[in-house]
Amino acid sequence: MRELEFLPQEYVRAHFRRRIGFIRSWLLLALGLAMVLWSLQMSAWVRDAQAELSALRSTDSAVEADVAKVRMLRAEAQGYNRRLSLVRDLQTRTSLSEVFSHLAAILPDGVVLEEMAMARAETGTGKRPILRLQGTAAQGAAVTQMLSALEGSALLRAPVLVESKPHAREPPERRSFAVEVNIVPTVSAKER
């Protein structure tokens, strides 16, 4: 039911515009209030971010002391490693006469060495000395005993049986062999 039908059309339009203006003013007021609240919230966020940044900067200064300690320890470790390498270089090396006398002591009876040759094999860490032993044994068990004696030696490491075959000119139980063994570069006197 329309009560205002008798009012002129311009009055109705003016009344409608006033209502729209009133609604617009309330919307502008609400929008302005929202912007004020948003700016307050943003300022709070900025304050929190600045507080976190200052906390991080203070932690950074605490970490810098630890970083300086780590750098100092690394420098000390490098100096220590240099001294260790110098000491290793100054330690006595195993001489060939020690290797020969050690071989004479550990070789079992019935093993005759016919040839000994020394070479250097290339490895990932450098060149390592290798001793190649060739000879004959009275029987196969003597070759096995020799390999176990070489394995238990302090001067020699990792023996490898390269060749073992019956001797051509001797009785059938006699064996020709070839063994390669690594020479330990340094061994203390109490390990021998």
Backbone as a printed PyTorch tensor [residue, N CA C, xyz], in Angstrom:
tensor([[[  0.8140,  -1.1510,   0.0000],
         [  0.0000,   0.0000,   0.0000],
         [  0.8750,   1.2370,   0.0000]],

        [[  0.6560,   2.0540,  -0.9060],
         [  1.4960,   3.2300,  -1.0750],
         [  0.8020,   4.4160,  -0.4320]],

        [[  1.4640,   5.0040,   0.5250],
         [  0.8670,   6.1250,   1.2230],
         [  1.2070,   7.4380,   0.5640]],

        [[  2.2870,   7.4960,  -0.1120],
         [  2.7590,   8.7660,  -0.6370],
         [  2.4090,   8.9460,  -2.1020]],

        [[  1.4030,   8.3770,  -2.5600],
         [  1.0480,   8.4940,  -3.9580],
         [  0.5930,   9.8950,  -4.3230]],

        [[  0.0870,  10.6020,  -3.3740],
         [ -0.4120,  11.9230,  -3.6690],
         [  0.6820,  12.9650,  -3.7070]],

        [[  1.9460,  12.6320,  -3.2610],
         [  3.0530,  13.5910,  -3.2740],
         [  3.5830,  13.7470,  -4.6940]],

        [[  4.1120,  14.9480,  -4.9750],
         [  4.6600,  15.1360,  -6.3120],
         [  5.9210,  14.2800,  -6.5180]],

        [[  6.2110,  14.0100,  -7.7730],
         [  7.3020,  13.1310,  -8.1660],
         [  8.6540,  13.7010,  -7.7330]],

        [[  8.8690,  14.9960,  -7.8060],
         [ 10.1490,  15.5730,  -7.4130],
         [ 10.3940,  15.4070,  -5.9280]],

        [[  9.3170,  15.4860,  -5.1460],
         [  9.4680,  15.3100,  -3.7000],
         [  9.8960,  13.8860,  -3.3970]],

        [[  9.3290,  12.9350,  -4.0920],
         [  9.6860,  11.5310,  -3.8760],
         [ 11.1550,  11.3150,  -4.2700]],

        [[ 11.5770,  11.9300,  -5.3910],
         [ 12.9740,  11.7820,  -5.8240],
         [ 13.9230,  12.4390,  -4.8230]],

        [[ 13.5480,  13.6170,  -4.3180],
         [ 14.3900,  14.3050,  -3.3370],
         [ 14.4810,  13.4870,  -2.0730]],

        [[ 13.3790,  12.8980,  -1.6340],
         [ 13.3920,  12.0390,  -0.4490],
         [ 14.2860,  10.8260,  -0.6810]],

        [[ 14.2190,  10.2330,  -1.8770],
         [ 15.0540,   9.0780,  -2.2270],
         [ 16.5230,   9.4760,  -2.2340]],

        [[ 16.8440,  10.6780,  -2.7740],
         [ 18.2290,  11.1340,  -2.7950],
         [ 18.7540,  11.3760,  -1.3900]],

        [[ 17.9170,  11.9260,  -0.5130],
         [ 18.3500,  12.1380,   0.8690],
         [ 18.6550,  10.8110,   1.5410]],

        [[ 17.8260,   9.8250,   1.2880],
         [ 18.0870,   8.4940,   1.8700],
         [ 19.4030,   7.9310,   1.3250]],

        [[ 19.5830,   8.0450,   0.0190],
         [ 20.8190,   7.5540,  -0.5850],
         [ 22.0030,   8.3390,  -0.0220]],

        [[ 21.8950,   9.6150,   0.1120],
         [ 22.9590,  10.4320,   0.6950],
         [ 23.2560,  10.0310,   2.1180]],

        [[ 22.1820,   9.7760,   2.8850],
         [ 22.3650,   9.3290,   4.2640],
         [ 23.1110,   7.9900,   4.3010]],

        [[ 22.7050,   7.0640,   3.4390],
         [ 23.3600,   5.7400,   3.3760],
         [ 24.8120,   5.9150,   2.9270]],

        [[ 25.0360,   6.7920,   1.9610],
         [ 26.4000,   7.0280,   1.4900],
         [ 27.2620,   7.6050,   2.6030]],

        [[ 26.7220,   8.5320,   3.3330],
         [ 27.5140,   9.1180,   4.4210],
         [ 27.8460,   8.0690,   5.4720]],

        [[ 26.9010,   7.1840,   5.8080],
         [ 27.1930,   6.1090,   6.7590],
         [ 28.2340,   5.1460,   6.1890]],

        [[ 28.1330,   4.8470,   4.8990],
         [ 29.1280,   3.9700,   4.2800],
         [ 30.5110,   4.6170,   4.2900]],

        [[ 30.5640,   5.9260,   3.9740],
         [ 31.8440,   6.6240,   4.0340],
         [ 32.4060,   6.6460,   5.4440]],

        [[ 31.5250,   6.8540,   6.4120],
         [ 31.9630,   6.8320,   7.8070],
         [ 32.5060,   5.4540,   8.1910]],

        [[ 31.7900,   4.3880,   7.7920],
         [ 32.2430,   3.0260,   8.0820],
         [ 33.5640,   2.7300,   7.3770]],

        [[ 33.6880,   3.1770,   6.1150],
         [ 34.9310,   2.9780,   5.3720],
         [ 36.0800,   3.7360,   6.0200]],

        [[ 35.8240,   4.9570,   6.4540],
         [ 36.8520,   5.7370,   7.1440],
         [ 37.2680,   5.0830,   8.4440]],

        [[ 36.2820,   4.5770,   9.1960],
         [ 36.5910,   3.8730,  10.4450],
         [ 37.4030,   2.6140,  10.1710]],

        [[ 37.0540,   1.8700,   9.1260],
         [ 37.8050,   0.6660,   8.7610],
         [ 39.2360,   1.0280,   8.3850]],

        [[ 39.4280,   2.1320,   7.6790],
         [ 40.7820,   2.5400,   7.2990],
         [ 41.5960,   2.9430,   8.5160]],

        [[ 40.9540,   3.6050,   9.4860],
         [ 41.6540,   3.9710,  10.7190],
         [ 42.0660,   2.7200,  11.4760]],

        [[ 41.1390,   1.7630,  11.5960],
         [ 41.4680,   0.5010,  12.2870],
         [ 42.5720,  -0.2590,  11.5460]],

        [[ 42.5000,  -0.2770,  10.2080],
         [ 43.5400,  -0.9420,   9.4080],
         [ 44.8920,  -0.2900,   9.6310]],

        [[ 44.9440,   1.0340,   9.6620],
         [ 46.2270,   1.7080,   9.8850],
         [ 46.7550,   1.4320,  11.2840]],

        [[ 45.8540,   1.3390,  12.2790],
         [ 46.2990,   0.9850,  13.6310],
         [ 46.8780,  -0.4280,  13.6580]],

        [[ 46.1950,  -1.3390,  12.9700],
         [ 46.6960,  -2.7210,  12.9140],
         [ 48.0350,  -2.7790,  12.1830]],

        [[ 48.1700,  -2.0600,  11.0960],
         [ 49.4310,  -2.0360,  10.3490],
         [ 50.5610,  -1.4660,  11.2060]],

        [[ 50.2750,  -0.4300,  11.9790],
         [ 51.3160,   0.1260,  12.8500],
         [ 51.7170,  -0.8830,  13.9130]],

        [[ 50.7590,  -1.6760,  14.3940],
         [ 51.0970,  -2.7320,  15.3590],
         [ 51.9660,  -3.7950,  14.6890]],

        [[ 51.6210,  -4.1570,  13.4450],
         [ 52.4380,  -5.1380,  12.7260],
         [ 53.8500,  -4.6020,  12.4840]],

        [[ 53.9600,  -3.3460,  12.1370],
         [ 55.2680,  -2.7460,  11.9030],
         [ 56.0910,  -2.7410,  13.1860]],

        [[ 55.4470,  -2.4050,  14.3190],
         [ 56.1590,  -2.4270,  15.6050],
         [ 56.6500,  -3.8410,  15.9190]],

        [[ 55.7920,  -4.8620,  15.6770],
         [ 56.1980,  -6.2510,  15.9230],
         [ 57.3630,  -6.6510,  15.0170]],

        [[ 57.2870,  -6.2430,  13.7580],
         [ 58.3720,  -6.5780,  12.8250],
         [ 59.6720,  -5.9010,  13.2310]],

        [[ 59.5820,  -4.6470,  13.6960],
         [ 60.7840,  -3.9540,  14.1480],
         [ 61.3580,  -4.6070,  15.4010]],

        [[ 60.4790,  -5.0770,  16.2910],
         [ 60.9500,  -5.7690,  17.4940],
         [ 61.6520,  -7.0720,  17.1080]],

        [[ 61.0850,  -7.8160,  16.1540],
         [ 61.7260,  -9.0530,  15.6960],
         [ 63.0690,  -8.7590,  15.0410]],

        [[ 63.1080,  -7.6810,  14.2570],
         [ 64.3590,  -7.3140,  13.6040],
         [ 65.4320,  -6.9480,  14.6210]],

        [[ 65.0650,  -6.2050,  15.6270],
         [ 66.0640,  -5.8500,  16.6530],
         [ 66.4930,  -7.0850,  17.4320]],

        [[ 65.5460,  -8.0260,  17.6700],
         [ 65.9200,  -9.2750,  18.3460],
         [ 66.8850, -10.0750,  17.4820]],

        [[ 66.6140, -10.1170,  16.1730],
         [ 67.5150, -10.8370,  15.2730],
         [ 68.8840, -10.1750,  15.2120]],

        [[ 68.8950,  -8.8600,  15.2350],
         [ 70.1890,  -8.1700,  15.2130],
         [ 70.9740,  -8.4450,  16.4780]],

        [[ 70.2960,  -8.5320,  17.6060],
         [ 71.0150,  -8.8460,  18.8510],
         [ 71.4980, -10.2900,  18.8270]],

        [[ 70.7090, -11.2080,  18.2210],
         [ 71.1580, -12.5940,  18.1020],
         [ 72.3140, -12.6820,  17.1310]],

        [[ 72.2600, -11.8500,  16.1010],
         [ 73.3390, -11.8390,  15.1210],
         [ 74.6490, -11.4340,  15.7800]],

        [[ 74.5930, -10.4850,  16.6760],
         [ 75.8250, -10.0890,  17.3640],
         [ 76.3110, -11.2020,  18.2830]],

        [[ 75.3750, -11.9770,  18.8560],
         [ 75.7860, -13.1120,  19.6850],
         [ 76.3810, -14.2180,  18.8210]],

        [[ 75.8330, -14.4090,  17.6220],
         [ 76.3380, -15.4420,  16.7190],
         [ 77.6980, -15.0470,  16.1540]],

        [[ 77.9200, -13.7590,  15.9700],
         [ 79.2020, -13.3100,  15.4320],
         [ 80.3580, -13.7240,  16.3290]],

        [[ 80.1350, -13.7240,  17.6210],
         [ 81.1870, -14.1720,  18.5450],
         [ 81.4680, -15.6610,  18.3330]],

        [[ 80.4030, -16.4470,  18.1490],
         [ 80.5930, -17.8790,  17.8900],
         [ 81.2850, -18.1150,  16.5580]],

        [[ 80.9230, -17.3390,  15.5480],
         [ 81.5640, -17.4750,  14.2400],
         [ 83.0520, -17.1460,  14.3510]],

        [[ 83.3800, -16.1380,  15.1220],
         [ 84.7930, -15.7890,  15.3130],
         [ 85.5300, -16.9250,  16.0150]],

        [[ 84.8700, -17.5590,  17.0010],
         [ 85.5000, -18.6990,  17.6830],
         [ 85.7250, -19.8580,  16.7230]],

        [[ 84.7370, -20.1350,  15.8570],
         [ 84.8710, -21.2320,  14.8980],
         [ 86.0140, -20.9520,  13.9310]],

        [[ 86.1230, -19.7130,  13.4720],
         [ 87.2310, -19.3630,  12.5690],
         [ 88.5760, -19.5340,  13.2590]],

        [[ 88.6450, -19.1380,  14.5220],
         [ 89.8880, -19.2800,  15.2690],
         [ 90.2280, -20.7680,  15.4380]],

        [[ 89.1960, -21.5930,  15.7500],
         [ 89.4450, -23.0230,  15.9160],
         [ 89.8770, -23.6720,  14.6040]],

        [[ 89.2950, -23.2360,  13.4940],
         [ 89.7190, -23.7800,  12.1980],
         [ 91.1690, -23.4190,  11.9100]],

        [[ 91.5540, -22.1990,  12.2130],
         [ 92.9460, -21.7860,  12.0050],
         [ 93.8890, -22.6120,  12.8890]],

        [[ 93.4800, -22.8360,  14.1290],
         [ 94.2930, -23.6740,  15.0230],
         [ 94.3780, -25.0990,  14.5060]],

        [[ 93.2550, -25.6290,  13.9900],
         [ 93.2450, -27.0020,  13.4620],
         [ 94.1550, -27.1150,  12.2460]],

        [[ 94.1680, -26.1060,  11.3810],
         [ 95.0650, -26.1370,  10.2300],
         [ 96.5220, -26.1120,  10.6760]],

        [[ 96.8290, -25.2870,  11.6630],
         [ 98.1950, -25.2640,  12.1950],
         [ 98.5690, -26.5970,  12.8200]],

        [[ 97.6290, -27.1730,  13.5470],
         [ 97.8680, -28.4760,  14.1680],
         [ 98.0870, -29.5450,  13.0980]],

        [[ 97.2910, -29.5390,  12.0420],
         [ 97.4500, -30.5200,  10.9640],
         [ 98.7870, -30.3420,  10.2530]],

        [[ 99.2210, -29.0980,  10.0810],
         [100.5490, -28.8690,   9.4780],
         [101.6490, -29.4490,  10.3660]],

        [[101.5210, -29.2330,  11.6700],
         [102.5300, -29.7880,  12.5890],
         [102.5160, -31.3110,  12.5710]],

        [[101.3070, -31.9000,  12.5050],
         [101.2220, -33.3600,  12.4320],
         [101.8790, -33.9060,  11.1710]],

        [[101.6490, -33.2380,  10.0460],
         [102.2790, -33.7080,   8.8040],
         [103.7990, -33.5780,   8.8860]],

        [[104.2920, -32.5080,   9.5270],
         [105.7470, -32.3830,   9.7080],
         [106.2920, -33.4970,  10.5900]],

        [[105.5760, -33.8130,  11.6470],
         [106.0220, -34.8900,  12.5440],
         [106.0170, -36.2220,  11.8020]],

        [[104.9730, -36.4710,  10.9950],
         [104.9170, -37.7160,  10.2260],
         [106.0760, -37.7960,   9.2420]],

        [[106.4040, -36.6580,   8.6400],
         [107.5250, -36.6530,   7.6980],
         [108.8570, -36.8920,   8.4020]],

        [[108.9690, -36.4650,   9.6590],
         [110.2170, -36.6420,  10.3960],
         [110.3570, -38.0210,  11.0310]],

        [[109.2390, -38.7620,  11.1280],
         [109.3220, -40.0940,  11.7300],
         [110.1690, -41.0040,  10.8520]],

        [[110.7430, -42.0090,  11.4930],
         [111.6140, -42.9210,  10.7580],
         [110.8020, -43.7520,   9.7770]],

        [[111.3450, -43.9280,   8.6180],
         [110.7280, -44.7530,   7.5830],
         [111.2840, -46.1670,   7.6970]],

        [[110.5290, -47.0850,   7.1840],
         [110.9700, -48.4710,   7.1890],
         [112.0320, -48.6410,   6.1100]],

        [[113.1960, -49.1470,   6.4970],
         [114.2800, -49.3290,   5.5260],
         [114.1660, -50.7030,   4.8750]],

        [[114.7870, -50.8410,   3.7150],
         [114.7440, -52.1220,   3.0040],
         [115.4780, -53.2210,   3.7670]],

        [[116.5310, -52.8500,   4.4590],
         [117.2430, -53.8790,   5.2370],
         [116.3430, -54.4230,   6.3420]],

        [[115.4890, -53.5490,   6.9390],
         [114.5380, -54.0250,   7.9440],
         [113.5130, -54.9640,   7.3160]],

        [[113.0680, -54.6410,   6.1080],
         [112.1000, -55.5000,   5.4150],
         [112.7310, -56.8530,   5.1150]],

        [[113.9780, -56.8570,   4.6130],
         [114.6380, -58.1310,   4.2820],
         [114.8710, -58.9860,   5.5240]],

        [[115.3400, -58.3790,   6.6070],
         [115.5670, -59.1650,   7.8310],
         [114.2390, -59.6510,   8.4110]],

        [[113.2000, -58.8500,   8.2730],
         [111.8690, -59.2610,   8.7480],
         [111.3470, -60.4310,   7.9150]],

        [[111.5580, -60.3840,   6.5900],
         [111.1400, -61.4950,   5.7260],
         [111.8850, -62.7750,   6.0920]],

        [[113.1740, -62.6450,   6.3390],
         [113.9670, -63.8270,   6.7090],
         [113.4650, -64.4250,   8.0120]],

        [[112.9680, -63.5840,   8.9230],
         [112.4930, -64.0930,  10.2070],
         [111.1210, -64.7480,  10.1040]],

        [[110.2600, -64.2600,   9.2320],
         [108.8930, -64.7820,   9.2290],
         [108.6270, -65.8490,   8.1760]],

        [[109.5070, -66.0010,   7.1730],
         [109.2510, -67.0070,   6.1400],
         [109.3660, -68.4150,   6.7300]],

        [[108.4190, -69.2870,   6.4300],
         [108.4620, -70.6520,   6.9710],
         [109.5350, -71.4890,   6.2760]],

        [[109.8470, -72.6150,   6.9050],
         [110.8220, -73.5380,   6.3130],
         [110.2420, -74.0940,   5.0140]],

        [[111.0780, -74.3290,   4.0600],
         [110.6590, -74.8990,   2.7890],
         [110.3160, -73.8460,   1.7460]],

        [[110.4380, -72.5810,   2.0760],
         [110.1640, -71.5080,   1.1180],
         [111.5000, -70.8860,   0.7340]],

        [[111.7650, -70.8490,  -0.5750],
         [112.9970, -70.2720,  -1.0940],
         [112.6150, -69.1080,  -2.0140]],

        [[113.1310, -67.9260,  -1.6820],
         [112.8770, -66.7600,  -2.5300],
         [113.9280, -66.7100,  -3.6120]],

        [[113.4700, -66.5910,  -4.8540],
         [114.3840, -66.5230,  -5.9840],
         [114.5430, -65.1030,  -6.4990]],

        [[113.5010, -64.2970,  -6.3070],
         [113.5570, -62.9340,  -6.8280],
         [112.7010, -62.0290,  -5.9490]],

        [[113.2340, -60.8370,  -5.6840],
         [112.4830, -59.8060,  -4.9550],
         [112.5870, -58.5160,  -5.7670]],

        [[111.4510, -57.8870,  -5.9990],
         [111.4520, -56.6280,  -6.7560],
         [110.5490, -55.6410,  -6.0270]],

        [[110.9850, -54.4080,  -6.0650],
         [110.1890, -53.3710,  -5.3970],
         [109.7170, -52.3710,  -6.4330]],

        [[108.4500, -51.9720,  -6.2990],
         [107.8710, -50.9860,  -7.2150],
         [106.9580, -50.0690,  -6.4190]],

        [[106.5160, -49.0110,  -7.0630],
         [105.5630, -48.0900,  -6.4290],
         [104.2880, -48.1100,  -7.2360]],

        [[103.1720, -48.3920,  -6.5580],
         [101.8580, -48.4210,  -7.2100],
         [101.1390, -47.1150,  -6.9430]],

        [[100.4690, -46.6190,  -7.9580],
         [ 99.7220, -45.3550,  -7.8450],
         [ 98.3740, -45.6450,  -7.1840]],

        [[ 98.0460, -44.8880,  -6.1270],
         [ 96.7490, -44.9890,  -5.4600],
         [ 96.1230, -43.6070,  -5.4160]],

        [[ 94.9290, -43.5180,  -4.8420],
         [ 94.2500, -42.2290,  -4.7240],
         [ 94.9740, -41.2760,  -3.7970]],

        [[ 95.7160, -41.8030,  -2.8090],
         [ 96.3990, -40.9490,  -1.8390],
         [ 97.8680, -40.7420,  -2.1740]],

        [[ 98.3540, -41.3360,  -3.2510],
         [ 99.7530, -41.1840,  -3.6270],
         [100.3370, -42.5170,  -4.0430]],

        [[101.6590, -42.5990,  -4.0630],
         [102.3190, -43.8510,  -4.4300],
         [102.6300, -44.6490,  -3.1820]],

        [[102.3700, -45.9570,  -3.2510],
         [102.6810, -46.8190,  -2.1210],
         [103.6800, -47.8740,  -2.5730]],

        [[104.6350, -48.2370,  -1.7140],
         [105.6400, -49.2340,  -2.1090],
         [105.0590, -50.6490,  -2.0790]],

        [[105.3820, -51.4150,  -3.1280],
         [104.9360, -52.8070,  -3.2330],
         [106.1740, -53.6800,  -3.4230]],

        [[106.1940, -54.7820,  -2.7080],
         [107.2840, -55.7480,  -2.8110],
         [106.7480, -56.9880,  -3.5060]],

        [[107.3990, -57.4130,  -4.5910],
         [106.9860, -58.6200,  -5.3180],
         [107.9930, -59.7230,  -5.0030]],

        [[107.4710, -60.8070,  -4.4680],
         [108.3060, -61.9430,  -4.0800],
         [108.0040, -63.1060,  -5.0140]],

        [[109.0730, -63.7370,  -5.5770],
         [108.9160, -64.9220,  -6.4120],
         [109.8580, -65.9930,  -5.8870]],

        [[109.3630, -67.2160,  -5.9000],
         [110.2030, -68.2900,  -5.4110],
         [109.5130, -69.6270,  -5.5160]],

        [[110.0410, -70.5880,  -4.7550],
         [109.4690, -71.9340,  -4.7480],
         [109.2240, -72.3450,  -3.3170]],

        [[108.2530, -73.2450,  -3.1640],
         [107.9350, -73.7850,  -1.8400],
         [107.9430, -75.2980,  -1.9350]],

        [[108.2880, -75.9460,  -0.8330],
         [108.3780, -77.3980,  -0.8190],
         [107.0180, -78.0230,  -1.0900]],

        [[105.9470, -77.3810,  -0.6780],
         [104.5900, -77.8770,  -0.9140],
         [103.6080, -76.7060,  -0.8270]],

        [[102.3570, -76.9340,  -1.1680],
         [101.3440, -75.8850,  -1.1590],
         [101.0760, -75.3370,   0.2290]],

        [[101.2270, -76.1760,   1.2590],
         [100.9930, -75.7150,   2.6300],
         [102.0090, -74.6570,   3.0390]],

        [[103.2430, -74.7490,   2.5230],
         [104.2690, -73.7510,   2.8450],
         [103.8860, -72.3880,   2.2550]],

        [[103.2600, -72.3780,   1.0770],
         [102.8010, -71.1170,   0.4760],
         [101.7080, -70.5120,   1.3560]],

        [[100.7900, -71.3450,   1.8360],
         [ 99.7160, -70.8650,   2.7140],
         [100.2790, -70.3150,   4.0130]],

        [[101.2630, -71.0270,   4.6000],
         [101.9070, -70.5560,   5.8310],
         [102.6100, -69.2170,   5.6010]],

        [[103.2570, -69.0730,   4.4330],
         [103.9410, -67.8290,   4.1270],
         [102.9280, -66.6790,   4.0180]],

        [[101.7950, -66.9230,   3.3600],
         [100.7670, -65.8780,   3.2230],
         [100.2000, -65.4710,   4.5810]],

        [[ 99.9740, -66.4330,   5.4670],
         [ 99.4510, -66.0800,   6.7990],
         [100.5080, -65.3380,   7.6190]],

        [[101.7880, -65.6920,   7.4440],
         [102.8530, -64.9770,   8.1500],
         [102.9650, -63.5480,   7.6290]],

        [[102.8270, -63.3710,   6.3210],
         [102.8570, -62.0200,   5.7450],
         [101.6500, -61.2050,   6.2040]],

        [[100.5080, -61.8580,   6.3230],
         [ 99.2810, -61.1710,   6.7640],
         [ 99.4190, -60.6810,   8.2040]],

        [[100.0850, -61.4390,   9.0590],
         [100.2540, -61.0510,  10.4520],
         [101.4330, -60.1330,  10.7050]],

        [[102.1530, -59.7780,   9.6770],
         [103.3490, -58.9560,   9.8140],
         [102.9960, -57.5000,  10.0710]],

        [[103.8490, -56.8280,  10.8540],
         [103.6440, -55.3970,  11.1140],
         [104.2740, -54.5400,  10.0270]],

        [[105.2950, -55.0600,   9.3440],
         [105.9690, -54.2910,   8.2990],
         [105.3120, -54.4460,   6.9300]],

        [[104.5870, -55.5360,   6.7310],
         [104.0040, -55.8330,   5.4290],
         [102.4940, -55.9560,   5.5760]],

        [[101.7890, -55.5110,   4.5480],
         [100.3240, -55.4730,   4.6410],
         [ 99.7000, -55.9840,   3.3470]],

        [[ 98.5700, -56.6430,   3.4620],
         [ 97.7150, -57.0820,   2.3470],
         [ 98.4590, -57.9110,   1.3090]],

        [[ 98.9450, -59.0970,   1.6820],
         [ 99.6050, -59.9340,   0.6770],
         [ 98.5820, -60.5000,  -0.3140]],

        [[ 98.9970, -60.5550,  -1.5680],
         [ 98.1330, -61.0930,  -2.6280],
         [ 98.9300, -62.1540,  -3.3730]],

        [[ 98.3490, -63.3570,  -3.4500],
         [ 98.9770, -64.4430,  -4.1960],
         [ 98.6710, -64.2160,  -5.6690]],

        [[ 99.6810, -63.8160,  -6.4270],
         [ 99.4960, -63.5090,  -7.8390],
         [ 99.4990, -64.7760,  -8.6740]],

        [[100.3890, -65.7040,  -8.2920],
         [100.5270, -66.9220,  -9.0880],
         [101.0050, -68.0560,  -8.1810]],

        [[100.4570, -69.2360,  -8.4010],
         [100.9160, -70.4340,  -7.6990],
         [100.6720, -71.6100,  -8.6360]],

        [[101.7580, -72.2770,  -9.0180],
         [101.6310, -73.4040,  -9.9530],
         [102.6880, -74.4480,  -9.6180]],

        [[102.4690, -75.6560, -10.0590],
         [103.4810, -76.6900,  -9.8070],
         [104.7940, -76.3220, -10.5040]],

        [[105.8810, -76.6290,  -9.8280],
         [107.2130, -76.3010, -10.3730],
         [107.4930, -77.2310, -11.5440]],

        [[108.0890, -76.7190, -12.6130],
         [108.2680, -77.4900, -13.8460],
         [109.3420, -78.5670, -13.7280]],

        [[110.4500, -78.2910, -13.0150],
         [111.5690, -79.2170, -13.0230],
         [111.7120, -80.0270, -11.7470]],

        [[110.8900, -79.8040, -10.7780],
         [111.0430, -80.4350,  -9.4760],
         [109.9410, -81.4700,  -9.2720]],

        [[109.9440, -82.1050,  -8.1070],
         [108.8630, -83.0470,  -7.8080],
         [107.5040, -82.3460,  -7.8560]],

        [[106.4150, -83.0740,  -8.0950],
         [105.0990, -82.4600,  -8.2990],
         [104.5660, -81.6930,  -7.0880]],

        [[104.9920, -82.0280,  -5.8680],
         [104.4730, -81.2910,  -4.7160],
         [105.1310, -79.9220,  -4.5570]],

        [[106.2250, -79.7040,  -5.2430],
         [106.9160, -78.4170,  -5.1790],
         [106.1370, -77.3890,  -6.0110]],

        [[106.0100, -76.1190,  -5.4850],
         [105.2010, -75.0890,  -6.1340],
         [106.0330, -73.8370,  -6.3810]],

        [[105.7950, -73.2250,  -7.5210],
         [106.3440, -71.8940,  -7.8110],
         [105.2540, -70.8850,  -7.4480]],

        [[105.6670, -69.7580,  -6.9070],
         [104.6710, -68.7640,  -6.4960],
         [105.1750, -67.3660,  -6.7890]],

        [[104.2250, -66.4380,  -6.8300],
         [104.5310, -65.0060,  -6.9250],
         [103.5380, -64.2970,  -6.0010]],

        [[104.0460, -63.4650,  -5.1030],
         [103.2320, -62.7590,  -4.1160],
         [103.5700, -61.2760,  -4.1870]],

        [[102.5470, -60.4530,  -4.1190],
         [102.7510, -59.0090,  -3.9950],
         [102.2510, -58.5760,  -2.6260]],

        [[103.0390, -57.7450,  -1.9530],
         [102.6880, -57.3020,  -0.6080],
         [103.0420, -55.8140,  -0.4730]],

        [[102.1980, -55.0660,   0.2360],
         [102.4450, -53.6370,   0.4790],
         [103.4080, -53.4810,   1.6420]],

        [[104.3000, -52.5240,   1.5150],
         [105.2290, -52.2160,   2.6020],
         [104.6390, -51.0510,   3.3940]],

        [[104.5730, -51.2260,   4.7050],
         [104.0860, -50.1530,   5.5720],
         [105.1930, -49.1030,   5.6580]],

        [[104.8790, -47.8250,   5.3220],
         [105.9490, -46.8250,   5.2800],
         [106.5960, -46.5590,   6.6270]],

        [[105.8280, -46.4790,   7.7040],
         [106.4000, -46.2210,   9.0240],
         [105.8000, -47.1840,  10.0200]],

        [[106.6560, -47.7570,  10.8170],
         [106.2290, -48.6670,  11.8760],
         [107.0730, -48.3610,  13.0890]],

        [[106.4250, -48.2290,  14.2550],
         [107.1980, -47.9800,  15.4630],
         [107.9280, -49.2470,  15.8790]],

        [[108.9520, -49.0950,  16.6890],
         [109.7900, -50.2290,  17.0790],
         [108.9930, -51.2500,  17.8900]],

        [[108.0460, -50.8320,  18.7130],
         [107.3180, -51.8030,  19.5590],
         [106.2840, -52.5960,  18.7530]],

        [[105.8710, -52.1160,  17.5410],
         [104.9260, -52.8690,  16.7170],
         [105.6060, -53.9790,  15.9430]],

        [[106.9270, -53.9000,  15.7840],
         [107.6650, -54.8980,  14.9940],
         [107.7960, -56.1050,  15.8070]]])
